[in-house]
Amino acid sequence: MSSMDVTVVLACVLLAASVFLFVFGVRNDASDSAPHRTKLDELMERRDAIYENLRDLRFEFRAGKFSEKDYEEIKQSLEMEAARVLADMDRLTGSVPTPATRQAATERHRS
């Protein structure tokens, strides 16, 4: 066997070993073992988004971008949605719903 053949064989072995290590040497990432989002996580994100929308709405109303009538309509809609989300969170966690969340859940089933 010539030195060129030995070099080629050695290069192939090194390449095979590198591929083997790359494929089978993958370590689990922390996110691989993390639990998937639950319904409660989704509701909490929705609640936070609604609260942020209410803050933005208040700011934009004060800046004069909405009439008082439009502001009140949008605010009431967001507050009702927040109450529905809170009622759903109460149901999931087994908490006793507040009168406002009970009313929002009742109105949601009617519509």
N, C-alpha and C positions, 0 to 999 in steps of 0.2 A: 504494500500500500504506500503510495507516495504521500509526501507531506501535504499536497493539495487535497488529496482524498481525506486525510485526517482532519484538515481544517474544515472541509465541508461537513463531514460527519459531526465534528465538534459544534459547528454553527447550528446544525439541525437539532442536536441534543439540547443546546442552550435555548434555542427558539421553542422547542417543545416544552421544556421545563418552565420557561417564562409564560407560555400560554396556559399551562397547567396551573401555575400559581395564580395567574390573573383570574382564571375562571373559578377555581375552587378556593381561592384565598379571600373571597368576598366576606367582609365582616358585616354583621347586622347593624343597621343604623338604629338609633334610639326611636325614630319614628316608625320603624318596622314593628316594634312591639307595643307601641302606644295604642290605647283603645280608640276605636273609631268614634266619631261624634255621635252623641246620643240625641234623642229628641229634646231633652232638657237643654243640652248645649245649643241646639238650633234655636230654641225659644229664648234663651238668654241673649244670643246674638241679635235676634229680632227685636227683643226689648231694648237693647242698647242702641240699635239703629233708630228705633222710634223715638227714644229720648233725645238722640242727637238731632233728628229731624225737627223735634219740638223746639230745641234750642236754636237751630238755624232759622226756623219759622219766626220765632220771637225776634231774633236779630234783624231779619229781613223786614218784618213789620215795622220795627222801630226805625229802620232806614227808609221807610216810605215805599217799599216795593209792593205792598199789599194794602187794599182797602180794609177797613175794620170788619166789614161783612165777610170778605174772603178769608181774612185772618181767623175769624171766629169759626167759620165753617171747616176750614182745614184743621184748625186746632182741635175742634170737637171730634173730627174724624180720626185724627192721630191718637187722641186720648181714649176713644172707644177701642181702637185697635190695641193700644197698650193694655187696656183693661182685659181684653180677650186673651192676650198673650199671658198676662199675669194669672188669669183664671186657669188657663191650660197648664201653667207651671204649678199652680196649687194642686190641680188634679193629679199631676204626675208625682209630686212629692208627698201627696197625702195631707197637705196643709189645709187648714180651714180657710175657705175663701172669704174675703172681705165682702161687705154688702155691695161695693162698687163692682168687684169682679164677678160676683154672683149675678148682678143685673146685666152686665155685659155678656156673660155667657148665655143668659136667658134670651136676650135680644138677638144674639147671633143665631140661636136655634130657630127663632121666628122668621128671620130673613132668609 
